[in-house]
Amino acid sequence: MMKAPSPIYLSESQVFWGELAPTEHVVYMYEAKDAFLRLLENFTLDGLKNGESVIVIATKAHRQALNDRLEERGLDLASVRATCQYMNLSAENCLATFMKDGWPDEKRFNEAVGNIIKKVNRPGRNIRAFGEMVALLWANGNSGATVRLEHLWNEFRRTQPFALFCAYPKSGFTDDTDASLQTICEAHTKVIFAEQTEKRRLG
């Protein structure tokens, strides 16, 4: 099997969400929560402005903070929700639908994500999604399940292409997890880091 190309490494200032191909799978290793929310806000708004469907699967705190930011930018949340252009879902609840004995079950995952995609899928409308479920697994120390979930996302997107954005707080990475971190980076097309020194360490 042909090896996937190496991911492209970017700094926060190099990120552009305006045009996002459905082949993109982007991961962000962040230090500051405000910087993360700013990127997520722009990811969401740019998608909606382009007429895309946007799915956000995040923690309660991050969903609320994002919605507050979107409303401050003048977005009518009720309108984009009513047309199924914007879905804002609980990462904890979504994760629970497909985990089995501490491991992502492929069949359950495909069913859960497939049902979400069906709700926002419209002819001629691209889809972009943000998922924080991998970060929850990582925070619980389940690096194996984290890597598995990243690969399940990639497998699913081969049959139903859409752009995917993931984010991990960098505080969760230690020397003991460097191997898993490298594997996670290789599962993505682009890697965003808060510091260029991280690019040099992993590159």
Backbone as numpy.savetxt, mean C-alpha at the origin, in Angstrom:
# Nx Ny Nz CAx CAy CAz Cx Cy Cz
12.35 -19.41 -14.17 11.51 -18.22 -14.17 12.39 -16.98 -14.17
12.03 -16.00 -14.96 12.82 -14.78 -15.08 12.78 -14.00 -13.77
13.94 -13.53 -13.33 14.02 -12.75 -12.11 13.42 -11.38 -12.31
12.65 -10.92 -11.30 12.04 -9.60 -11.38 13.12 -8.53 -11.38
12.91 -7.41 -12.10 13.92 -6.35 -12.10 14.08 -5.75 -10.71
15.25 -5.22 -10.44 15.51 -4.60 -9.15 14.64 -3.36 -8.98
14.18 -3.09 -7.76 13.34 -1.91 -7.55 14.12 -0.62 -7.75
13.39 0.43 -8.06 13.96 1.77 -8.16 13.86 2.43 -6.80
14.95 3.03 -6.31 14.95 3.68 -5.01 14.77 5.19 -5.19
13.87 5.76 -4.37 13.54 7.17 -4.47 13.57 7.82 -3.09
13.85 9.13 -3.07 13.67 9.90 -1.84 12.24 10.43 -1.83
11.81 10.92 -0.70 10.43 11.44 -0.59 10.17 12.55 -1.61
11.16 13.41 -1.83 10.96 14.54 -2.73 10.86 14.13 -4.20
11.26 12.90 -4.51 11.22 12.42 -5.90 9.90 11.73 -6.25
9.02 11.59 -5.28 7.78 10.86 -5.51 6.80 11.70 -6.30
6.20 11.09 -7.34 5.16 11.75 -8.14 4.01 10.76 -8.31
2.84 11.13 -7.77 1.71 10.22 -7.79 0.74 10.49 -8.94
1.00 11.54 -9.73 0.04 11.94 -10.75 -0.35 10.82 -11.70
0.64 10.24 -12.36 0.41 9.12 -13.28 1.04 7.88 -12.67
0.23 6.91 -12.35 0.72 5.71 -11.69 0.25 4.50 -12.48
1.20 3.78 -13.07 0.85 2.62 -13.89 0.30 1.50 -13.03
-0.63 0.70 -13.57 -1.18 -0.41 -12.79 -0.17 -1.51 -12.48
1.02 -1.40 -13.06 2.08 -2.38 -12.77 2.90 -1.98 -11.54
2.70 -0.77 -11.03 3.52 -0.27 -9.93 3.11 -0.88 -8.58
4.12 -1.25 -7.81 3.93 -1.70 -6.43 4.98 -0.96 -5.62
4.57 0.07 -4.91 5.48 1.01 -4.26 5.45 0.78 -2.75
6.63 0.82 -2.13 6.70 0.72 -0.67 7.45 1.92 -0.12
6.98 2.40 1.03 7.58 3.57 1.67 8.03 3.19 3.08
9.31 3.37 3.38 9.86 3.17 4.71 9.97 4.54 5.38
9.06 4.85 6.29 9.00 6.22 6.78 9.48 6.35 8.23
9.97 7.55 8.52 10.39 7.89 9.88 9.34 8.75 10.57
8.85 9.77 9.88 7.89 10.71 10.47 6.48 10.43 9.97
5.54 10.32 10.90 4.16 10.01 10.53 3.57 11.11 9.66
3.94 12.36 9.91 3.39 13.45 9.12 3.81 13.35 7.66
5.06 12.94 7.43 5.55 12.76 6.05 4.78 11.63 5.37
4.53 10.56 6.11 3.76 9.44 5.58 2.35 9.88 5.21
1.68 10.61 6.10 0.31 11.05 5.83 0.26 12.01 4.65
1.30 12.82 4.50 1.35 13.74 3.36 1.45 12.96 2.05
2.28 11.93 2.01 2.39 11.11 0.81 1.09 10.37 0.53
0.47 9.83 1.57 -0.80 9.12 1.40 -1.91 10.06 0.93
-1.92 11.27 1.46 -2.89 12.28 1.03 -2.73 12.58 -0.46
-1.50 12.80 -0.90 -1.27 13.11 -2.31 -1.56 11.91 -3.21
-1.21 10.72 -2.74 -1.52 9.48 -3.47 -3.02 9.37 -3.70
-3.80 9.64 -2.67 -5.26 9.54 -2.76 -5.86 10.63 -3.63
-5.47 11.87 -3.36 -6.03 13.00 -4.11 -5.70 12.94 -5.59
-4.47 12.63 -5.92 -4.07 12.57 -7.33 -4.85 11.48 -8.06
-5.09 10.36 -7.39 -5.89 9.32 -8.00 -7.31 9.76 -8.27
-7.92 10.41 -7.29 -9.30 10.88 -7.44 -9.41 11.95 -8.52
-8.41 12.84 -8.58 -8.41 13.88 -9.61 -8.29 13.29 -11.00
-7.60 12.14 -11.10 -7.45 11.47 -12.39 -8.67 10.63 -12.77
-9.68 10.62 -11.89 -10.86 9.82 -12.17 -10.70 8.36 -11.83
-9.68 8.02 -11.04 -9.44 6.64 -10.65 -10.25 6.28 -9.41
-10.41 4.99 -9.19 -10.94 4.50 -7.92 -9.78 4.37 -6.96
-10.00 4.77 -5.71 -8.95 4.72 -4.70 -9.42 3.92 -3.50
-8.65 2.91 -3.14 -8.93 2.08 -1.97 -7.85 2.34 -0.93
-8.27 2.64 0.29 -7.33 2.84 1.39 -7.66 1.84 2.49
-6.72 0.95 2.76 -6.89 -0.05 3.83 -5.85 0.29 4.88
-6.29 0.92 5.98 -5.35 1.47 6.95 -5.90 1.35 8.37
-5.05 1.70 9.32 -5.48 1.70 10.71 -6.50 2.82 10.93
-7.25 2.72 12.02 -8.28 3.72 12.32 -7.69 5.12 12.42
-6.56 5.24 13.12 -5.94 6.55 13.30 -5.50 7.14 11.97
-4.92 6.33 11.10 -4.45 6.83 9.82 -5.61 7.13 8.88
-6.68 6.34 8.94 -7.85 6.63 8.11 -8.49 7.95 8.51
-8.62 8.18 9.81 -9.21 9.43 10.27 -8.34 10.63 9.91
-7.04 10.49 10.11 -6.13 11.59 9.78 -6.16 11.88 8.29
-6.22 10.84 7.47 -6.29 11.05 6.02 -7.58 11.75 5.64
-8.70 11.29 6.17 -9.98 11.92 5.83 -10.00 13.39 6.24
-9.43 13.70 7.39 -9.37 15.10 7.82 -8.56 15.93 6.83
-7.45 15.39 6.37 -6.62 16.10 5.40 -7.34 16.28 4.07
-8.05 15.25 3.63 -8.77 15.34 2.36 -9.88 16.39 2.43
-10.57 16.44 3.54 -11.62 17.44 3.70 -11.05 18.84 3.76
-9.88 18.98 4.39 -9.21 20.28 4.43 -8.81 20.74 3.03
-8.57 19.78 2.15 -8.21 20.11 0.76 -9.46 20.34 -0.11
-10.65 20.26 0.51 -11.88 20.56 -0.21 -12.56 19.37 -0.85
-12.13 18.16 -0.54 -12.75 16.98 -1.14 -14.08 16.67 -0.47
-15.09 16.39 -1.28 -16.40 15.98 -0.80 -16.37 14.46 -0.61
-16.09 14.02 0.60 -15.95 12.59 0.88 -17.24 11.83 0.62
-18.37 12.43 0.98 -19.65 11.75 0.79 -19.90 11.46 -0.69
-19.51 12.39 -1.55 -19.75 12.23 -2.98 -18.90 11.11 -3.57
-17.60 11.08 -3.26 -16.74 10.05 -3.86 -17.03 8.67 -3.26
-17.55 8.65 -2.05 -17.96 7.37 -1.47 -19.24 6.86 -2.13
-20.16 7.77 -2.39 -21.44 7.38 -2.98 -21.28 6.79 -4.36
-20.27 7.24 -5.09 -20.03 6.73 -6.44 -19.03 5.57 -6.44
-18.68 5.09 -5.24 -17.71 3.99 -5.08 -16.36 4.32 -5.71
-16.02 5.61 -5.72 -14.71 5.99 -6.22 -13.67 5.97 -5.11
-14.14 6.03 -3.86 -13.23 6.04 -2.71 -13.75 5.09 -1.65
-12.90 4.15 -1.24 -13.22 3.24 -0.15 -12.14 3.34 0.91
-12.58 3.45 2.16 -11.69 3.64 3.29 -11.99 2.52 4.28
-11.09 1.52 4.36 -11.38 0.29 5.10 -10.40 0.06 6.23
-10.85 -0.70 7.22 -10.03 -1.03 8.37 -9.00 -2.10 8.02
-7.73 -1.79 8.25 -6.67 -2.77 7.97 -6.79 -3.97 8.90
-7.15 -3.73 10.15 -7.29 -4.83 11.11 -8.41 -5.78 10.70
-9.55 -5.22 10.30 -10.69 -6.07 9.91 -10.41 -6.83 8.63
-9.79 -6.17 7.66 -9.48 -6.83 6.39 -8.49 -7.97 6.61
-7.50 -7.72 7.44 -6.48 -8.74 7.71 -7.12 -9.97 8.34
-8.07 -9.74 9.23 -8.72 -10.85 9.93 -9.52 -11.75 9.00
-9.94 -11.23 7.85 -10.77 -12.03 6.94 -9.99 -13.14 6.24
-8.66 -13.02 6.16 -7.92 -14.04 5.41 -6.75 -14.67 6.17
-6.53 -14.27 7.42 -5.47 -14.91 8.21 -5.96 -16.23 8.78
-5.10 -17.24 8.73 -5.42 -18.56 9.26 -4.19 -19.11 9.98
-4.33 -19.28 11.29 -3.22 -19.78 12.11 -1.97 -18.92 11.95
-2.16 -17.60 11.92 -1.04 -16.67 11.84 -0.40 -16.55 10.48
-1.09 -17.04 9.44 -0.52 -17.04 8.09 -1.59 -16.62 7.08
-1.23 -15.79 6.08 -2.23 -15.39 5.08 -2.67 -16.59 4.23
-3.96 -16.85 4.22 -4.50 -17.94 3.41 -4.79 -17.41 2.00
-4.20 -18.02 1.00 -4.29 -17.50 -0.37 -5.72 -17.43 -0.87
-6.50 -18.48 -0.67 -7.88 -18.49 -1.16 -8.71 -17.40 -0.50
-8.59 -17.28 0.82 -9.34 -16.26 1.54 -8.89 -14.85 1.13
-7.58 -14.70 0.94 -7.06 -13.41 0.50 -7.64 -13.02 -0.85
-7.59 -13.92 -1.80 -8.11 -13.62 -3.14 -9.59 -13.27 -3.11
-10.34 -13.97 -2.27 -11.77 -13.68 -2.16 -12.00 -12.30 -1.53
-11.26 -12.01 -0.45 -11.45 -10.74 0.25 -11.07 -9.56 -0.64
-9.90 -9.63 -1.27 -9.46 -8.53 -2.12 -10.31 -8.45 -3.38
-10.68 -9.60 -3.92 -11.53 -9.61 -5.11 -12.86 -8.92 -4.86
-13.44 -9.13 -3.69 -14.71 -8.48 -3.36 -14.56 -6.97 -3.23
-13.43 -6.53 -2.68 -13.18 -5.09 -2.56 -13.03 -4.46 -3.94
-12.25 -5.11 -4.80 -12.02 -4.58 -6.15 -13.33 -4.49 -6.93
-14.19 -5.48 -6.80 -15.47 -5.48 -7.51 -16.31 -4.26 -7.17
-16.23 -3.81 -5.92 -17.06 -2.69 -5.48 -16.65 -1.36 -6.11
-15.38 -1.23 -6.49 -14.92 0.05 -7.06 -14.62 -0.04 -8.55
-14.67 -1.26 -9.09 -14.30 -1.45 -10.50 -15.39 -0.91 -11.42
-15.01 -0.01 -12.31 -15.92 0.56 -13.29 -15.23 0.58 -14.65
-15.97 0.40 -15.74 -15.35 0.43 -17.08 -14.58 1.72 -17.31
-13.34 1.59 -17.75 -12.53 2.75 -18.08 -11.92 3.46 -16.88
-12.11 2.92 -15.69 -11.59 3.58 -14.49 -10.45 2.75 -13.89
-9.27 3.35 -13.84 -8.14 2.67 -13.20 -8.34 2.61 -11.69
-7.59 1.72 -11.06 -7.68 1.54 -9.62 -6.30 1.69 -9.00
-6.25 2.38 -7.87 -5.04 2.41 -7.07 -5.43 2.12 -5.62
-4.55 1.43 -4.89 -4.86 1.03 -3.53 -3.69 1.25 -2.60
-4.00 1.60 -1.37 -3.01 1.65 -0.31 -3.33 0.58 0.70
-2.32 -0.21 1.12 -2.55 -1.26 2.10 -1.57 -1.19 3.26
-2.11 -1.22 4.47 -1.27 -1.16 5.68 -1.29 -2.48 6.44
-1.89 -3.50 5.86 -1.97 -4.79 6.55 -0.59 -5.41 6.73
0.30 -5.24 5.75 1.65 -5.78 5.89 2.38 -5.14 7.07
2.14 -3.86 7.29 2.79 -3.17 8.40 2.31 -3.70 9.74
1.04 -4.10 9.81 0.51 -4.68 11.05 1.19 -6.01 11.35
1.34 -6.84 10.32 2.02 -8.12 10.51 3.47 -7.91 10.95
4.13 -6.95 10.31 5.52 -6.67 10.63 5.65 -6.17 12.07
4.73 -5.30 12.49 4.77 -4.75 13.84 4.60 -5.84 14.90
3.92 -6.92 14.52 3.72 -8.05 15.43 4.87 -9.05 15.37
5.90 -8.73 14.61 7.06 -9.60 14.52 6.92 -10.77 13.58
5.88 -10.75 12.76 5.61 -11.86 11.85 6.18 -11.53 10.47
7.51 -11.55 10.35 8.15 -11.14 9.10 7.86 -12.13 7.97
7.77 -13.42 8.29 7.47 -14.41 7.25 6.12 -14.18 6.62
5.11 -13.93 7.46 3.77 -13.67 6.94 3.71 -12.35 6.18
4.54 -11.39 6.60 4.61 -10.11 5.89 5.08 -10.31 4.46
6.17 -11.03 4.31 6.72 -11.29 2.98 5.72 -12.07 2.15
5.07 -13.05 2.75 4.07 -13.85 2.04 2.93 -12.97 1.54
2.46 -12.05 2.38 1.36 -11.18 1.97 1.76 -10.27 0.82
2.99 -9.76 0.85 3.46 -8.94 -0.27 3.41 -9.73 -1.57
3.80 -10.98 -1.52 3.79 -11.81 -2.74 2.37 -12.17 -3.17
1.46 -12.33 -2.21 0.06 -12.58 -2.57 -0.53 -11.38 -3.31
-0.18 -10.19 -2.86 -0.62 -8.99 -3.57 -0.12 -9.02 -5.02
1.15 -9.35 -5.20 1.71 -9.38 -6.56 1.04 -10.44 -7.42
0.77 -11.59 -6.86 0.10 -12.66 -7.62 -1.31 -12.23 -8.02
-2.03 -11.62 -7.10 -3.39 -11.17 -7.40 -3.38 -10.12 -8.50
-2.41 -9.21 -8.46 -2.36 -8.11 -9.42 -1.98 -8.58 -10.82
-1.52 -9.79 -10.96 -1.27 -10.33 -12.30 -2.58 -10.63 -13.02
-3.62 -10.91 -12.28 -4.93 -11.20 -12.88 -5.83 -9.98 -12.87
-5.59 -9.05 -11.95 -6.40 -7.83 -11.84 -5.45 -6.67 -11.57
-4.87 -6.09 -12.64 -3.84 -5.06 -12.45 -4.38 -3.79 -11.78
-3.66 -3.31 -10.79 -3.91 -2.00 -10.20 -2.64 -1.58 -9.46
-2.47 -0.28 -9.30 -1.30 0.24 -8.61 -1.47 0.05 -7.10
-0.40 -0.34 -6.43 -0.47 -0.63 -5.00 0.65 0.10 -4.26
0.27 0.70 -3.14 1.19 1.46 -2.29 1.15 0.87 -0.88
2.32 0.53 -0.34 2.44 0.01 1.03 3.35 0.94 1.83
3.24 0.89 3.15 4.11 1.72 3.98 4.43 1.01 5.29
5.69 1.15 5.71 6.17 0.57 6.97 6.86 1.67 7.77
6.60 1.77 9.07 7.43 2.68 9.90 8.83 2.11 10.05
9.83 2.92 9.80 11.21 2.42 9.79 11.67 1.99 11.18
10.97 2.45 12.20 11.35 2.09 13.57 11.23 0.58 13.82
10.46 -0.10 12.97 10.28 -1.53 13.16 11.39 -2.39 12.58
12.35 -1.79 11.91 13.42 -2.55 11.27 14.69 -2.55 12.13
15.25 -3.73 12.30 16.47 -3.89 13.08 17.47 -4.70 12.27
18.68 -4.85 12.79 19.69 -5.66 12.10 19.21 -7.09 11.91
18.42 -7.59 12.85 17.93 -8.97 12.77 16.94 -9.17 11.63
16.36 -8.08 11.14 15.34 -8.20 10.10 15.83 -7.74 8.74
17.14 -7.51 8.60 17.68 -7.00 7.34 17.37 -7.91 6.16
17.45 -9.23 6.36 17.19 -10.16 5.26 15.74 -10.05 4.79
14.81 -9.98 5.74 13.40 -9.84 5.38 13.14 -8.49 4.73
13.82 -7.46 5.21 13.68 -6.12 4.63 14.10 -6.14 3.17
15.21 -6.78 2.87 15.67 -6.87 1.49 14.66 -7.60 0.63
14.08 -8.68 1.15 13.07 -9.44 0.41 11.83 -8.59 0.15
11.44 -7.80 1.15 10.28 -6.92 0.99 10.56 -5.90 -0.12
11.73 -5.30 -0.09 12.07 -4.31 -1.12 12.01 -4.93 -2.52
12.51 -6.16 -2.64 12.56 -6.82 -3.94 11.17 -7.22 -4.45
10.17 -7.20 -3.58 8.81 -7.52 -3.99 8.10 -6.30 -4.58
8.79 -5.16 -4.64 8.20 -3.91 -5.11 8.94 -3.38 -6.34
8.26 -2.51 -7.07 8.89 -1.87 -8.23 9.63 -0.61 -7.84
9.16 0.05 -6.75 9.81 1.27 -6.28 9.84 1.27 -4.76
10.96 1.77 -4.20 11.14 1.86 -2.76 11.42 3.31 -2.40
10.61 3.86 -1.49 10.79 5.24 -1.05 11.36 5.22 0.37
12.45 5.94 0.58 13.06 6.03 1.90 13.12 7.48 2.35
13.07 7.65 3.66 13.16 8.99 4.22 14.57 9.55 4.08
15.57 8.68 4.07 16.96 9.12 4.00 17.68 8.41 2.87
18.47 9.16 2.12 19.25 8.57 1.03 20.30 7.58 1.54
20.69 7.72 2.81 21.67 6.78 3.36 21.12 5.37 3.37
19.80 5.23 3.49 19.19 3.91 3.48 19.31 3.27 2.10
19.21 4.09 1.06 19.39 3.57 -0.28 20.79 2.97 -0.44
21.78 3.68 0.08 23.15 3.20 -0.05 23.36 1.92 0.76
22.72 1.84 1.93 22.90 0.65 2.76 22.31 -0.60 2.12
21.16 -0.42 1.44 20.49 -1.57 0.85 20.89 -1.80 -0.60
21.40 -0.77 -1.27 21.73 -0.92 -2.68 23.04 -1.60 -2.88
